[in-house]
Amino acid sequence: MPAPKKYDAETQERAVRMYRDRIREHGGPKIAARRHVGELLDIAPATLRNWIEREEIYPAPGASSVTSGVSDEVARLRREVAELRRANEILKTESSRV
């Protein structure tokens, strides 16, 4: 009898999505992205690697059905969020100096 799953499907999907977002926004080595997401969610990087590889082999149903307009909008919003986060960090740094 197999061991019960420690993480549900929603957690797995979220972790893979966070990994892909990290790679898209920051680039860098894949292992660094897995470690970062793993630390945030308390998941081993090897476990994340397995989920990512499985997602590449067996994509989630409907994953490729996103229209290009929606995809462009999501990309634009992600860039905007990244820019706002950078601005927020600058403001935090400046306010701590005062």
C-alpha positions, -999 to 999 in steps of 0.1 A, spaced: 0 0 0 16 34 -10 22 60 15 -3 88 18 5 120 -2 20 147 20 10 175 -3 -24 180 -21 -27 187 -58 -34 224 -52 -2 228 -33 18 210 -60 3 232 -87 10 264 -67 46 254 -61 52 247 -98 35 280 -107 57 299 -82 88 282 -96 79 292 -131 72 328 -120 105 329 -102 124 317 -133 105 342 -156 110 372 -133 145 366 -120 161 341 -143 192 324 -129 198 287 -121 168 264 -119 181 250 -86 182 284 -71 145 289 -80 136 255 -66 155 263 -34 138 297 -31 103 283 -36 111 253 -14 121 276 15 89 296 11 66 266 11 88 242 33 91 217 4 124 199 -5 139 211 -38 141 175 -51 103 172 -45 97 204 -65 119 190 -93 98 159 -95 66 180 -97 81 203 -124 93 173 -145 59 156 -142 42 189 -152 64 191 -183 55 155 -193 18 156 -184 6 193 -186 -25 202 -166 -57 200 -187 -64 234 -203 -29 247 -196 -24 256 -233 -59 269 -239 -51 305 -226 -56 330 -254 -27 352 -265 -46 383 -253 -50 369 -218 -14 357 -218 -2 392 -229 -23 408 -202 -9 384 -175 27 392 -187 20 429 -185 5 427 -150 35 406 -138 59 432 -150 39 459 -133 38 439 -100 76 434 -102 81 471 -108 58 480 -79 76 456 -56 109 472 -65 94 507 -58 81 494 -25 115 481 -14 130 515 -23 104 533 -2 109 509 27 147 515 26 143 553 24 117 554 53 140 534 76 167 560 71 145 588 85 
